[in-house]
Amino acid sequence: MKNKIQTIIFIVYIFIFPILGIVIKDKEISVSERRKLSSFPEYTLNSEYINKIDKYLLDHFPGRDNFRSLKANFNYNILKKLDNNNIYLKDNYIFKSEYPTNKSSISKFISNISKVTENLNKENDTYIMIIPDKNYYLKSNDFLHIDYNYIYNGINKLNIKEIDIRNVMTLEDYYETDTHWRQEKLDKVIYQMSKTMNFNYQKIEYQKNIYNDFYGVYYGESAINRNPEDLIYLTNDNLNEISVKYLENKNLKTIYNLENLTSLDSYEVFLDGASSYIEIYNNNSQSDKELVIFRDSFASSITPLLTEYYKKITLIDNRYISSTQYNNLIDFTNQDILFMYSTLIVNNSSTLKG
């Protein structure tokens, strides 16, 4: 009887799944993984074609998400592994290992910052704030992570005023399922910035708007089932009157794109997500000062809270725009300059354009 059951399972596996793979229409994207799936490759007479076929078959295997979830739960709950494909679970938080420390990337990042500052005017007040990823707030023996001291010691060698927020933030200031920090937790960061950047910090009242169906990027990568968490974006009368110009999305004029709440990445509600160049104007700011921020996605959620203190803020994401392009858009006259990047970018600076 046991042999018959094994034979039936084998036959189902050999014949049924290939048939389902042919009958079921291919998906273009994986919602859980937030990526485009492989399409069937055109035939070429080389080994690369076989590799592309393998990738295609893995991407479109029937019930793929269920098998991913089964594997993850087996690794975490049965084998008691600490990780599944470099994804760790601890205290209801999902983490992704960024080990090892990429020293060449850190050196390249520092070199890129130095090159940008060489083209600035002497009157520019220049600052740098490196945001620790949430792995920083785990205990050192939880799992391997990058050498944060190596990063910050390297940043200290730059002739730029540093805003150190490592002791300001805590793990609770980050999303459980995502890499980013929570906007509603950033008032203390604004205060810390004010002490170095010399703007007049004020305790500002905001309305909390709650989207309660947020799944961060690590949720899909973990392949485990869990409840969504809240994503909160802050508004008040001043923020509602702010004018925004996006280089790519010229139809959007506001700091929040509410349509993105139900997109693959709800965090893109903040400043429309991956935008290369943005200008933000606030005629009701407490000063006439202007600020230019070289940034990654962490800046998207904190920048709206800085608009109270600057008449104009320009954001440059040089993962998507080169120095030649942004130098044609801005002249860096009478502006404060802030480099705001996470340790994730510093350790993977190949994403930055020159």
Secondary structure as a PSIPRED ss2 file (coil, helix, strand):
# PSIPRED VFORMAT (PSIPRED V4.0)

   1 M C   1.000  0.000  0.000
   2 K H   0.000  1.000  0.000
   3 N H   0.000  1.000  0.000
   4 K H   0.000  1.000  0.000
   5 I H   0.000  1.000  0.000
   6 Q H   0.000  1.000  0.000
   7 T H   0.000  1.000  0.000
   8 I H   0.000  1.000  0.000
   9 I H   0.000  1.000  0.000
  10 F H   0.000  1.000  0.000
  11 I H   0.000  1.000  0.000
  12 V H   0.000  1.000  0.000
  13 Y H   0.000  1.000  0.000
  14 I H   0.000  1.000  0.000
  15 F H   0.000  1.000  0.000
  16 I H   0.000  1.000  0.000
  17 F H   0.000  1.000  0.000
  18 P H   0.000  1.000  0.000
  19 I H   0.000  1.000  0.000
  20 L H   0.000  1.000  0.000
  21 G H   0.000  1.000  0.000
  22 I H   0.000  1.000  0.000
  23 V H   0.000  1.000  0.000
  24 I C   1.000  0.000  0.000
  25 K C   1.000  0.000  0.000
  26 D C   1.000  0.000  0.000
  27 K C   1.000  0.000  0.000
  28 E C   1.000  0.000  0.000
  29 I E   0.000  0.000  1.000
  30 S E   0.000  0.000  1.000
  31 V C   1.000  0.000  0.000
  32 S C   1.000  0.000  0.000
  33 E C   1.000  0.000  0.000
  34 R C   1.000  0.000  0.000
  35 R E   0.000  0.000  1.000
  36 K E   0.000  0.000  1.000
  37 L C   1.000  0.000  0.000
  38 S C   1.000  0.000  0.000
  39 S C   1.000  0.000  0.000
  40 F C   1.000  0.000  0.000
  41 P C   1.000  0.000  0.000
  42 E C   1.000  0.000  0.000
  43 Y C   1.000  0.000  0.000
  44 T C   1.000  0.000  0.000
  45 L C   1.000  0.000  0.000
  46 N C   1.000  0.000  0.000
  47 S H   0.000  1.000  0.000
  48 E H   0.000  1.000  0.000
  49 Y H   0.000  1.000  0.000
  50 I H   0.000  1.000  0.000
  51 N H   0.000  1.000  0.000
  52 K H   0.000  1.000  0.000
  53 I H   0.000  1.000  0.000
  54 D H   0.000  1.000  0.000
  55 K H   0.000  1.000  0.000
  56 Y H   0.000  1.000  0.000
  57 L H   0.000  1.000  0.000
  58 L H   0.000  1.000  0.000
  59 D H   0.000  1.000  0.000
  60 H C   1.000  0.000  0.000
  61 F C   1.000  0.000  0.000
  62 P C   1.000  0.000  0.000
  63 G C   1.000  0.000  0.000
  64 R H   0.000  1.000  0.000
  65 D H   0.000  1.000  0.000
  66 N H   0.000  1.000  0.000
  67 F H   0.000  1.000  0.000
  68 R H   0.000  1.000  0.000
  69 S H   0.000  1.000  0.000
  70 L H   0.000  1.000  0.000
  71 K H   0.000  1.000  0.000
  72 A H   0.000  1.000  0.000
  73 N H   0.000  1.000  0.000
  74 F H   0.000  1.000  0.000
  75 N H   0.000  1.000  0.000
  76 Y H   0.000  1.000  0.000
  77 N H   0.000  1.000  0.000
  78 I H   0.000  1.000  0.000
  79 L C   1.000  0.000  0.000
  80 K C   1.000  0.000  0.000
  81 K C   1.000  0.000  0.000
  82 L C   1.000  0.000  0.000
  83 D E   0.000  0.000  1.000
  84 N E   0.000  0.000  1.000
  85 N C   1.000  0.000  0.000
  86 N C   1.000  0.000  0.000
  87 I E   0.000  0.000  1.000
  88 Y E   0.000  0.000  1.000
  89 L E   0.000  0.000  1.000
  90 K E   0.000  0.000  1.000
  91 D C   1.000  0.000  0.000
  92 N C   1.000  0.000  0.000
  93 Y E   0.000  0.000  1.000
  94 I E   0.000  0.000  1.000
  95 F E   0.000  0.000  1.000
  96 K E   0.000  0.000  1.000
  97 S C   1.000  0.000  0.000
  98 E C   1.000  0.000  0.000
  99 Y C   1.000  0.000  0.000
 100 P C   1.000  0.000  0.000
 101 T C   1.000  0.000  0.000
 102 N C   1.000  0.000  0.000
 103 K H   0.000  1.000  0.000
 104 S H   0.000  1.000  0.000
 105 S H   0.000  1.000  0.000
 106 I H   0.000  1.000  0.000
 107 S H   0.000  1.000  0.000
 108 K H   0.000  1.000  0.000
 109 F H   0.000  1.000  0.000
 110 I H   0.000  1.000  0.000
 111 S H   0.000  1.000  0.000
 112 N H   0.000  1.000  0.000
 113 I H   0.000  1.000  0.000
 114 S H   0.000  1.000  0.000
 115 K H   0.000  1.000  0.000
 116 V H   0.000  1.000  0.000
 117 T H   0.000  1.000  0.000
 118 E H   0.000  1.000  0.000
 119 N C   1.000  0.000  0.000
 120 L C   1.000  0.000  0.000
 121 N C   1.000  0.000  0.000
 122 K C   1.000  0.000  0.000
 123 E C   1.000  0.000  0.000
 124 N C   1.000  0.000  0.000
 125 D C   1.000  0.000  0.000
 126 T E   0.000  0.000  1.000
 127 Y E   0.000  0.000  1.000
 128 I E   0.000  0.000  1.000
 129 M E   0.000  0.000  1.000
 130 I E   0.000  0.000  1.000
 131 I E   0.000  0.000  1.000
 132 P C   1.000  0.000  0.000
 133 D C   1.000  0.000  0.000
 134 K H   0.000  1.000  0.000
 135 N H   0.000  1.000  0.000
 136 Y H   0.000  1.000  0.000
 137 Y H   0.000  1.000  0.000
 138 L C   1.000  0.000  0.000
 139 K C   1.000  0.000  0.000
 140 S C   1.000  0.000  0.000
 141 N C   1.000  0.000  0.000
 142 D C   1.000  0.000  0.000
 143 F C   1.000  0.000  0.000
 144 L C   1.000  0.000  0.000
 145 H C   1.000  0.000  0.000
 146 I C   1.000  0.000  0.000
 147 D C   1.000  0.000  0.000
 148 Y H   0.000  1.000  0.000
 149 N H   0.000  1.000  0.000
 150 Y H   0.000  1.000  0.000
 151 I H   0.000  1.000  0.000
 152 Y H   0.000  1.000  0.000
 153 N H   0.000  1.000  0.000
 154 G H   0.000  1.000  0.000
 155 I H   0.000  1.000  0.000
 156 N H   0.000  1.000  0.000
 157 K C   1.000  0.000  0.000
 158 L C   1.000  0.000  0.000
 159 N C   1.000  0.000  0.000
 160 I C   1.000  0.000  0.000
 161 K E   0.000  0.000  1.000
 162 E E   0.000  0.000  1.000
 163 I C   1.000  0.000  0.000
 164 D C   1.000  0.000  0.000
 165 I C   1.000  0.000  0.000
 166 R C   1.000  0.000  0.000
 167 N C   1.000  0.000  0.000
 168 V C   1.000  0.000  0.000
 169 M C   1.000  0.000  0.000
 170 T C   1.000  0.000  0.000
 171 L H   0.000  1.000  0.000
 172 E H   0.000  1.000  0.000
 173 D H   0.000  1.000  0.000
 174 Y E   0.000  0.000  1.000
 175 Y C   1.000  0.000  0.000
 176 E C   1.000  0.000  0.000
 177 T C   1.000  0.000  0.000
 178 D C   1.000  0.000  0.000
 179 T C   1.000  0.000  0.000
 180 H C   1.000  0.000  0.000
 181 W E   0.000  0.000  1.000
 182 R C   1.000  0.000  0.000
 183 Q H   0.000  1.000  0.000
 184 E H   0.000  1.000  0.000
 185 K H   0.000  1.000  0.000
 186 L C   1.000  0.000  0.000
 187 D H   0.000  1.000  0.000
 188 K H   0.000  1.000  0.000
 189 V H   0.000  1.000  0.000
 190 I H   0.000  1.000  0.000
 191 Y H   0.000  1.000  0.000
 192 Q H   0.000  1.000  0.000
 193 M H   0.000  1.000  0.000
 194 S H   0.000  1.000  0.000
 195 K H   0.000  1.000  0.000
 196 T H   0.000  1.000  0.000
 197 M H   0.000  1.000  0.000
 198 N C   1.000  0.000  0.000
 199 F C   1.000  0.000  0.000
 200 N C   1.000  0.000  0.000
 201 Y C   1.000  0.000  0.000
 202 Q C   1.000  0.000  0.000
 203 K C   1.000  0.000  0.000
 204 I C   1.000  0.000  0.000
 205 E C   1.000  0.000  0.000
 206 Y C   1.000  0.000  0.000
 207 Q E   0.000  0.000  1.000
 208 K E   0.000  0.000  1.000
 209 N E   0.000  0.000  1.000
 210 I E   0.000  0.000  1.000
 211 Y E   0.000  0.000  1.000
 212 N E   0.000  0.000  1.000
 213 D E   0.000  0.000  1.000
 214 F E   0.000  0.000  1.000
 215 Y C   1.000  0.000  0.000
 216 G C   1.000  0.000  0.000
 217 V H   0.000  1.000  0.000
 218 Y H   0.000  1.000  0.000
 219 Y H   0.000  1.000  0.000
 220 G H   0.000  1.000  0.000
 221 E H   0.000  1.000  0.000
 222 S H   0.000  1.000  0.000
 223 A C   1.000  0.000  0.000
 224 I C   1.000  0.000  0.000
 225 N C   1.000  0.000  0.000
 226 R C   1.000  0.000  0.000
 227 N C   1.000  0.000  0.000
 228 P C   1.000  0.000  0.000
 229 E E   0.000  0.000  1.000
 230 D E   0.000  0.000  1.000
 231 L E   0.000  0.000  1.000
 232 I E   0.000  0.000  1.000
 233 Y E   0.000  0.000  1.000
 234 L E   0.000  0.000  1.000
 235 T E   0.000  0.000  1.000
 236 N C   1.000  0.000  0.000
 237 D H   0.000  1.000  0.000
 238 N H   0.000  1.000  0.000
 239 L H   0.000  1.000  0.000
 240 N H   0.000  1.000  0.000
 241 E C   1.000  0.000  0.000
 242 I C   1.000  0.000  0.000
 243 S E   0.000  0.000  1.000
 244 V E   0.000  0.000  1.000
 245 K E   0.000  0.000  1.000
 246 Y E   0.000  0.000  1.000
 247 L C   1.000  0.000  0.000
 248 E C   1.000  0.000  0.000
 249 N C   1.000  0.000  0.000
 250 K C   1.000  0.000  0.000
 251 N C   1.000  0.000  0.000
 252 L C   1.000  0.000  0.000
 253 K C   1.000  0.000  0.000
 254 T C   1.000  0.000  0.000
 255 I C   1.000  0.000  0.000
 256 Y E   0.000  0.000  1.000
 257 N C   1.000  0.000  0.000
 258 L H   0.000  1.000  0.000
 259 E H   0.000  1.000  0.000
 260 N H   0.000  1.000  0.000
 261 L H   0.000  1.000  0.000
 262 T H   0.000  1.000  0.000
 263 S C   1.000  0.000  0.000
 264 L C   1.000  0.000  0.000
 265 D C   1.000  0.000  0.000
 266 S H   0.000  1.000  0.000
 267 Y H   0.000  1.000  0.000
 268 E H   0.000  1.000  0.000
 269 V H   0.000  1.000  0.000
 270 F E   0.000  0.000  1.000
 271 L C   1.000  0.000  0.000
 272 D C   1.000  0.000  0.000
 273 G C   1.000  0.000  0.000
 274 A C   1.000  0.000  0.000
 275 S C   1.000  0.000  0.000
 276 S C   1.000  0.000  0.000
 277 Y E   0.000  0.000  1.000
 278 I E   0.000  0.000  1.000
 279 E E   0.000  0.000  1.000
 280 I E   0.000  0.000  1.000
 281 Y E   0.000  0.000  1.000
 282 N C   1.000  0.000  0.000
 283 N C   1.000  0.000  0.000
 284 N C   1.000  0.000  0.000
 285 S C   1.000  0.000  0.000
 286 Q C   1.000  0.000  0.000
 287 S C   1.000  0.000  0.000
 288 D C   1.000  0.000  0.000
 289 K C   1.000  0.000  0.000
 290 E E   0.000  0.000  1.000
 291 L E   0.000  0.000  1.000
 292 V E   0.000  0.000  1.000
 293 I E   0.000  0.000  1.000
 294 F E   0.000  0.000  1.000
 295 R E   0.000  0.000  1.000
 296 D C   1.000  0.000  0.000
 297 S C   1.000  0.000  0.000
 298 F C   1.000  0.000  0.000
 299 A H   0.000  1.000  0.000
 300 S H   0.000  1.000  0.000
 301 S H   0.000  1.000  0.000
 302 I H   0.000  1.000  0.000
 303 T H   0.000  1.000  0.000
 304 P H   0.000  1.000  0.000
 305 L H   0.000  1.000  0.000
 306 L H   0.000  1.000  0.000
 307 T C   1.000  0.000  0.000
 308 E C   1.000  0.000  0.000
 309 Y C   1.000  0.000  0.000
 310 Y C   1.000  0.000  0.000
 311 K C   1.000  0.000  0.000
 312 K E   0.000  0.000  1.000
 313 I E   0.000  0.000  1.000
 314 T E   0.000  0.000  1.000
 315 L E   0.000  0.000  1.000
 316 I E   0.000  0.000  1.000
 317 D C   1.000  0.000  0.000
 318 N C   1.000  0.000  0.000
 319 R C   1.000  0.000  0.000
 320 Y C   1.000  0.000  0.000
 321 I C   1.000  0.000  0.000
 322 S C   1.000  0.000  0.000
 323 S H   0.000  1.000  0.000
 324 T H   0.000  1.000  0.000
 325 Q H   0.000  1.000  0.000
 326 Y H   0.000  1.000  0.000
 327 N H   0.000  1.000  0.000
 328 N C   1.000  0.000  0.000
 329 L C   1.000  0.000  0.000
 330 I C   1.000  0.000  0.000
 331 D C   1.000  0.000  0.000
 332 F C   1.000  0.000  0.000
 333 T C   1.000  0.000  0.000
 334 N C   1.000  0.000  0.000
 335 Q C   1.000  0.000  0.000
 336 D E   0.000  0.000  1.000
 337 I E   0.000  0.000  1.000
 338 L E   0.000  0.000  1.000
 339 F E   0.000  0.000  1.000
 340 M E   0.000  0.000  1.000
 341 Y E   0.000  0.000  1.000
 342 S E   0.000  0.000  1.000
 343 T H   0.000  1.000  0.000
 344 L H   0.000  1.000  0.000
 345 I H   0.000  1.000  0.000
 346 V H   0.000  1.000  0.000
 347 N C   1.000  0.000  0.000
 348 N C   1.000  0.000  0.000
 349 S H   0.000  1.000  0.000
 350 S H   0.000  1.000  0.000
 351 T H   0.000  1.000  0.000
 352 L C   1.000  0.000  0.000
 353 K C   1.000  0.000  0.000
 354 G C   1.000  0.000  0.000
